[in-house]
């Protein structure tokens, strides 16, 4: 049994997860106004590419661009802002970039949400 609060590489860098079932990257960010990360693991930056269009760069790359990307979006408390859709952006993701589009599910209008969360699952390079 190995128990640890922090795991670090011998060079002092960030830990690398190898467990298959663990997310290899995640981010929770505010997509309204200036996009800003709240919580993150294995992401270095977020770029707002327009309404409902975001690019998240990963610190440690995945083995290829075919990783599983899961996410959710939440707007404010009004009923009209609670239907959402999240999709990997039209073929732009790479092994080190998560490109996503966020939209309203009822009419597919790209929308910035107050809370957007993403998680990447797969193998690291």
NUMARMAR-359978 format. One record per residue: residue number from 1; residue in three letters; x, y, z of N, C-alpha, C in turn. Coordinates in steps of 0.05 Angstrom, whole numbers, plus 32768, in hexadecimal, padded with zeros to 4 digits. Layout:
<atoms>
ATOM    i   aa   n_X   n_Y   n_Z  ca_X  ca_Y  ca_Z   c_X   c_Y   c_Z
ATOM  NUM  ALA     X     Y     Z     X     Y     Z     X     Y     Z
...
</atoms>
This chain:
<atoms>
ATOM    i   aa   n_X   n_Y   n_Z  ca_X  ca_Y  ca_Z   c_X   c_Y   c_Z
ATOM    1  UNK  8011  7FE8  8000  8000  8000  8000  8012  8019  8000
ATOM    2  UNK  800C  802B  7FEF  801A  8044  7FED  8006  805B  7FF2
ATOM    3  UNK  800C  806B  8006  7FFA  8082  800C  800B  809B  800A
ATOM    4  UNK  8000  80B0  7FFC  800F  80C9  7FFA  7FFB  80E0  7FF5
ATOM    5  UNK  8003  80F7  8000  7FF3  810F  7FFB  7FFC  811D  7FE2
ATOM    6  UNK  8016  811B  7FDB  8021  8128  7FC4  8034  8114  7FB6
ATOM    7  UNK  8033  8112  7F9C  8046  8102  7F8D  8054  8115  7F79
ATOM    8  UNK  806E  8114  7F78  807D  8126  7F67  8092  8116  7F58
ATOM    9  UNK  8098  811F  7F3F  80AD  8112  7F30  80C8  8117  7F3D
ATOM   10  UNK  80DC  8106  7F36  80F6  8109  7F42  8103  8124  7F3A
ATOM   11  UNK  80FB  812F  7F24  8105  814A  7F1C  80F6  8161  7F29
ATOM   12  UNK  80E3  815B  7F3A  80D5  8170  7F48  80BC  817A  7F3A
ATOM   13  UNK  80B5  816F  7F22  809E  8178  7F13  8084  816C  7F1D
ATOM   14  UNK  806F  8172  7F0F  8055  8169  7F17  8053  814A  7F14
ATOM   15  UNK  8041  813F  7F23  803C  8122  7F22  8030  811A  7F07
ATOM   16  UNK  8035  8101  7EFF  8029  80F6  7EE7  8017  80DF  7EEF
ATOM   17  UNK  7FFE  80E0  7EE8  7FEC  80CB  7EEF  7FEF  80B4  7EDB
ATOM   18  UNK  7FEF  809C  7EE4  7FF0  8085  7ED3  7FD8  8073  7ED6
ATOM   19  UNK  7FC8  8076  7EEA  7FB1  8066  7EEF  7F9D  8069  7ED8
ATOM   20  UNK  7F94  8054  7ECC  7F83  8055  7EB4  7F69  8063  7EBA
ATOM   21  UNK  7F5D  8060  7ED1  7F42  806B  7ED6  7F42  8088  7EDE
ATOM   22  UNK  7F59  8094  7EE2  7F5A  80B0  7EEC  7F5A  80C3  7ED4
ATOM   23  UNK  7F4D  80DA  7ED8  7F4E  80EF  7EC4  7F6B  80F9  7EC2
ATOM   24  UNK  7F74  80FD  7EAA  7F90  8106  7EA5  7F91  8124  7EA4
ATOM   25  UNK  7F7A  8132  7EA1  7F79  814F  7EA2  7F5C  8157  7EA9
ATOM   26  UNK  7F59  816D  7EB7  7F3F  8178  7EBB  7F41  8196  7EBF
ATOM   27  UNK  7F2B  81A4  7EBA  7F2A  81C1  7EBF  7F0D  81C9  7EC4
ATOM   28  UNK  7F0A  81DB  7ED7  7EF0  81E8  7EDC  7EF6  8206  7ED8
ATOM   29  UNK  7EE7  8213  7EC6  7EEC  822F  7EC0  7ED3  823F  7EBC
ATOM   30  UNK  7ED6  8259  7EBF  7EC1  826C  7EBA  7EC5  8275  7E9C
ATOM   31  UNK  7EB1  826F  7E8C  7EB4  8276  7E6F  7EA8  8291  7E68
ATOM   32  UNK  7E9D  829F  7E7B  7E91  82BA  7E75  7EA6  82CF  7E7A
ATOM   33  UNK  7EA5  82E5  7E6B  7EB9  82FA  7E6D  7ED4  82F0  7E65
ATOM   34  UNK  7EE8  82F4  7E75  7F03  82E9  7E71  7F03  82CD  7E7C
ATOM   35  UNK  7F07  82B9  7E6B  7F07  829D  7E74  7F1C  829A  7E8A
ATOM   36  UNK  7F14  828D  7EA0  7F27  828A  7EB7  7F22  826F  7EC4
ATOM   37  UNK  7F38  8261  7EC9  7F38  8247  7ED6  7F32  824A  7EF4
ATOM   38  UNK  7F21  8238  7EFE  7F1D  8236  7F1B  7F2E  8220  7F27
ATOM   39  UNK  7F2C  8208  7F1C  7F3B  81F1  7F25  7F46  81E3  7F0C
ATOM   40  UNK  7F5E  81D8  7F0E  7F69  81CB  7EF6  7F7E  81B6  7EFE
ATOM   41  UNK  7F81  81A3  7EED  7F97  818F  7EF0  7FA1  8189  7ED3
ATOM   42  UNK  7FBB  818C  7ECF  7FC7  8186  7EB5  7FBD  8199  7E9F
ATOM   43  UNK  7FB7  81B1  7EA5  7FB1  81C5  7E90  7FC1  81DE  7E95
ATOM   44  UNK  7FCC  81EA  7E80  7FDD  8201  7E84  7FD0  821B  7E7D
ATOM   45  UNK  7FBC  821A  7E6B  7FAF  8233  7E63  7F94  822E  7E57
ATOM   46  UNK  7F83  8243  7E58  7F69  8242  7E4B  7F68  825B  7E38
ATOM   47  UNK  7F5F  8256  7E20  7F5C  826C  7E0C  7F3F  826E  7E04
ATOM   48  UNK  7F34  8286  7E05  7F19  828B  7DFC  7F1A  8292  7DDE
ATOM   49  UNK  7F10  8280  7DCD  7F12  8284  7DB0  7EF8  8290  7DA5
ATOM   50  UNK  7EE7  829B  7DB6  7ECD  82A6  7DAD  7EB7  829B  7DBE
ATOM   51  UNK  7E9F  82A4  7DBB  7E88  829B  7DCB  7E85  827D  7DC8
ATOM   52  UNK  7E87  826F  7DDF  7E83  8252  7DE0  7E9A  8242  7DD4
ATOM   53  UNK  7EB1  824E  7DD0  7EC8  8240  7DC4  7EE1  8243  7DD5
ATOM   54  UNK  7EEB  822C  7DDF  7F02  822E  7DF2  7F17  8219  7DEA
ATOM   55  UNK  7F30  8220  7DEF  7F47  820F  7DEC  7F56  820D  7E06
ATOM   56  UNK  7F59  81F4  7E10  7F68  81EF  7E28  7F81  81DF  7E21
ATOM   57  UNK  7F98  81EA  7E28  7FB2  81DD  7E23  7FBA  81CC  7E3B
ATOM   58  UNK  7FC3  81B3  7E36  7FCB  81A1  7E4B  7FE9  81A2  7E4F
ATOM   59  UNK  7FF2  819F  7E68  800E  819F  7E6F  801B  8185  7E64
ATOM   60  UNK  8010  816E  7E6C  801A  8154  7E62  8006  814A  7E4D
ATOM   61  UNK  8011  8144  7E36  8000  813C  7E1F  7FF5  8120  7E23
ATOM   62  UNK  7FDE  811C  7E16  7FD2  8101  7E15  7FE2  80F1  7DFF
ATOM   63  UNK  7FDE  80D7  7DFD  7FED  80C7  7DEA  7FE4  80CD  7DCD
ATOM   64  UNK  7FCB  80D6  7DC9  7FC1  80DE  7DAF  7FA9  80F0  7DB3
ATOM   65  UNK  7F9C  80F8  7D9E  7F85  810A  7D9F  7F6A  80FB  7DA4
ATOM   66  UNK  7F6B  80E1  7DA7  7F53  80D1  7DAA  7F4C  80CB  7DC7
ATOM   67  UNK  7F52  80DE  7DD9  7F4B  80DB  7DF5  7F2D  80E2  7DF9
ATOM   68  UNK  7F22  80D8  7E0F  7F06  80DE  7E15  7F04  80F8  7E24
ATOM   69  UNK  7EF3  810A  7E1A  7EEF  8124  7E26  7ED2  8126  7E30
ATOM   70  UNK  7ED0  812A  7E4A  7EB5  812D  7E56  7EB3  8149  7E62
ATOM   71  UNK  7E9A  8153  7E63  7E97  816D  7E6F  7E7A  8174  7E75
ATOM   72  UNK  7E78  818B  7E82  7E5E  8196  7E89  7E5F  81B4  7E8A
ATOM   73  UNK  7E48  81C1  7E86  7E47  81DE  7E88  7E2F  81E5  7E99
ATOM   74  UNK  7E31  81FA  7EA9  7E1B  8204  7EB9  7E1A  8222  7EB6
ATOM   75  UNK  7E02  822C  7EB1  7DFF  8249  7EAF  7DF5  8254  7ECA
ATOM   76  UNK  7DE8  826B  7EC8  7DDD  8276  7EE1  7DC4  8267  7EE9
ATOM   77  UNK  7DB5  8270  7EFC  7D9E  8261  7F07  7D85  8264  7EF6
ATOM   78  UNK  7D84  8274  7EE2  7D6C  8277  7ED2  7D68  825E  7EC0
ATOM   79  UNK  7D4F  8257  7EBB  7D48  823F  7EAC  7D54  8240  7E90
ATOM   80  UNK  7D55  8257  7E84  7D5F  8259  7E68  7D7D  8254  7E66
ATOM   81  UNK  7D8B  8255  7E7C  7DA8  8251  7E7C  7DB0  8235  7E86
ATOM   82  UNK  7D9E  8223  7E88  7DA4  8209  7E94  7DA6  81F2  7E80
ATOM   83  UNK  7DA0  81F7  7E67  7DA3  81E2  7E53  7DBD  81E7  7E45
ATOM   84  UNK  7DCE  81D2  7E43  7DE8  81D6  7E38  7DF0  81BE  7E26
ATOM   85  UNK  7E04  81C4  7E15  7E10  81AF  7E05  7E2E  81B4  7E05
ATOM   86  UNK  7E3E  819F  7E05  7E5B  81A2  7E04  7E65  818E  7DF0
ATOM   87  UNK  7E77  8198  7DDE  7E81  8186  7DCA  7E9F  818C  7DC5
ATOM   88  UNK  7EAE  8177  7DBF  7EC9  817B  7DB7  7EC7  818C  7D9D
ATOM   89  UNK  7ED8  81A0  7D9B  7ED7  81B1  7D84  7EDE  81A3  7D6A
ATOM   90  UNK  7ED2  81A8  7D56  7ED3  819D  7D3B  7EEF  8194  7D32
ATOM   91  UNK  7EF9  817F  7D3F  7F12  8173  7D36  7F2C  8182  7D3E
ATOM   92  UNK  7F2A  8196  7D4F  7F41  81A6  7D55  7F52  819C  7D6D
ATOM   93  UNK  7F47  818A  7D7D  7F56  817F  7D94  7F6E  816F  7D8A
ATOM   94  UNK  7F84  8171  7D9A  7F9C  8162  7D94  7FA3  8153  7DAE
ATOM   95  UNK  7FBA  8146  7DAE  7FC2  8137  7DC6  7FC8  814A  7DDE
ATOM   96  UNK  7FCC  8164  7DD9  7FD1  8177  7DEF  7FBE  818E  7DF0
ATOM   97  UNK  7FA8  818D  7DE1  7F95  81A3  7DE1  7F78  8197  7DE2
ATOM   98  UNK  7F68  81A2  7DF5  7F4C  819C  7DF6  7F3D  81B5  7DEA
ATOM   99  UNK  7F32  81B2  7DD2  7F22  81C7  7DC6  7F05  81C0  7DCA
ATOM  100  UNK  7EF5  81D2  7DD5  7ED9  81CC  7DDA  7EC7  81E3  7DD2
ATOM  101  UNK  7EAF  81DC  7DCC  7E9A  81F0  7DC6  7E84  81EB  7DDB
ATOM  102  UNK  7E79  8200  7DE6  7E63  81FF  7DF9  7E4C  820D  7DED
ATOM  103  UNK  7E34  8201  7DEF  7E1C  820D  7DE2  7E03  8206  7DF2
ATOM  104  UNK  7DEE  8214  7DEB  7DD3  820D  7DF6  7DC9  81F4  7DE8
ATOM  105  UNK  7DBF  81E1  7DF7  7DB6  81C8  7DEB  7D9C  81CC  7DDB
ATOM  106  UNK  7D8C  81DF  7DE3  7D72  81E2  7DD5  7D74  81EF  7DBA
ATOM  107  UNK  7D89  81FF  7DB4  7D8B  820C  7D9A  7DA7  820C  7D8F
ATOM  108  UNK  7DBA  81FF  7D9C  7DD6  81FD  7D93  7DE4  8218  7D90
ATOM  109  UNK  7DDB  822C  7D9D  7DE8  8246  7D9D  7E01  8245  7DAF
ATOM  110  UNK  7E18  824A  7DA5  7E30  8249  7DB5  7E2E  825E  7DCB
ATOM  111  UNK  7E35  8256  7DE3  7E30  8266  7DFB  7E48  8263  7E0E
ATOM  112  UNK  7E4F  8279  7E1C  7E63  8278  7E32  7E53  8272  7E4B
ATOM  113  UNK  7E5D  825F  7E5C  7E50  8257  7E74  7E61  8260  7E8C
ATOM  114  UNK  7E53  8265  7EA3  7E62  826D  7EBB  7E72  8256  7EC7
ATOM  115  UNK  7E6A  823D  7EC3  7E79  8226  7ECD  7E7B  8211  7EB6
ATOM  116  UNK  7E93  820D  7EAD  7E98  81F7  7E99  7EAD  81E5  7EA5
ATOM  117  UNK  7EA9  81CB  7EA4  7EBC  81B8  7EAE  7EC2  81A3  7E99
ATOM  118  UNK  7EDB  819C  7E96  7EE4  8188  7E83  7EF7  8175  7E90
ATOM  119  UNK  7EF7  815C  7E87  7F09  8147  7E91  7F12  8136  7E79
ATOM  120  UNK  7F2C  8130  7E77  7F37  8120  7E62  7F40  8105  7E6D
ATOM  121  UNK  7F37  80F0  7E60  7F3E  80D5  7E68  7F4C  80C7  7E50
ATOM  122  UNK  7F61  80B8  7E56  7F70  80A9  7E42  7F8C  80A5  7E4C
ATOM  123  UNK  7F9E  80A0  7E3A  7FBA  809B  7E42  7FCB  80B4  7E3D
ATOM  124  UNK  7FDD  80B9  7E50  7FF0  80CF  7E4C  8006  80C5  7E39
ATOM  125  UNK  8013  80D8  7E2B  8029  80D1  7E19  8040  80C6  7E27
</atoms>
